[in-house]
């Protein structure tokens, strides 16, 4: 059981500090002058970035890593009860604070924008952070991924706006009290924590109920789940609902999305006024993310034209269709997509960028529970590629489930006529891909685990 957040976290210790959400909070606290320490299972570029801010980062978990004067220990839902540092904190009576409570406390005194949804949270949060920074508003932000520019996932700004990614996976977004909330979509995911889609809706309704009186909910009603949520919360006292999307009747209506190479020109109409701007990443779903960001910013008083121009400064998030390089005429692109909807959306986006070449996917399923529930849908999604390689399941925080393997996805894709094969052992993937790829092809590494590490290795093998 987590403790209440201490009135001041001057000497916090983070268990699992290298995680995307944890590292962002640690960075902001360090920027605010706290003496931060933490530990992670392995060293990383994130650990190096934290050390550059004066954070003490230990590799591995041990009771002695917890400093004698630590005044709080911050954990995420991924930290197990038998972690030695957590046990040491409880034995010494050091308050144990959940990551979401720590982030909520950081937003006190600001005008928060919280970005929620089953997909697109990191991208939309990043678009807001970059565009508001471009306008000189210097927002604080905490994002679940690193921006291409300025290359970090968190910042302590001097402005009044705080932009945060709101994670529904463990219901931690119930802790936030935003002035503006975005809900991009609502689907069943995180099966270890939600038994049904109805439970997911109830969780999002609770999140919406946390919006400050007089605040705004921005919801993309082109997505059926988000549209249903909007209907469920319509009429709540003190809540302004702003709908966005391509459908007639949306408050912020997307009039057209025009692909222009690897970018899109987007036209939106709100209150009879048209705003045209450029999104510097391909794909219809990224255009929708940008329009949601624009609507949220205008709810805080940022002029739509200014926000539209500033959104053009967004160049992407690491692992969101990130170009890793090119060798022998083959481009290698990395994607964080791990849910069937995300996989299909990224394949649709990249298809328009393939210039006639084939799309070859290297997919790593993420979590046994997700694979157990969505293997057929994952197979259907990767069948959209010209050929696919499916790796073993990345377990993250989960233990294996008997009978649940990546073969379920391979079989589902093969049943739809896909060219798909299973590969066991990441060390063999570069050789397999090199044997498949030809000049003009695109190789897309996909998944939320360590499949991202394969990009440079595939490029090196292609270059041989």
ZIMOMO-V532046 format. One line per field, one symbol per residue. ss: DSSP state (H for helix, E for strand, L for the rest). A space follows every 10 residues. Layout:
# ZIMOMO-V532046
ss = ???
This chain:
# ZIMOMO-V532046
ss = LLLLLLLLLL LEEEELLLLH HHHHHHHHHH HLLLLLEEEE LLLLHHHHHH HHLLLEEEEL LLHHHLLLLL LEEEELLLLL LLLHHHHHHH HHLLLEEEHH HHHHHHLLLL EEEEEELLLL HHHHHHHHHH HHHHLLLLLE EELLLLELLL LLLEELLLLL EEEEELLLLL LHHHHLLLLE EEELLLLLLL LLLLLLHHHH HHHHHHHHHL LLLLEEEEEE LLLHHHHHHH HHHLLLLLEE EEEEELLLLL LEEEEEEEEE LLEEEEEEEE LLEEEEEEEL LLLHHHHHHH HHHHHHHHHL LLLHHHHHHH HLLLLLELLL LEEEEEELLE EEEEELLLLH HHHHHHHHHH HLLLLLLLEE EEEEEELHHH HHHHHHHHHH HHLLLLEEEE EEEELLLLLL LLLLLLHHHH HHHHLLLLLE EELLLHHHHH HHHHHHLLLL LEEEEELLLH HHHHHHHHHH HHHL
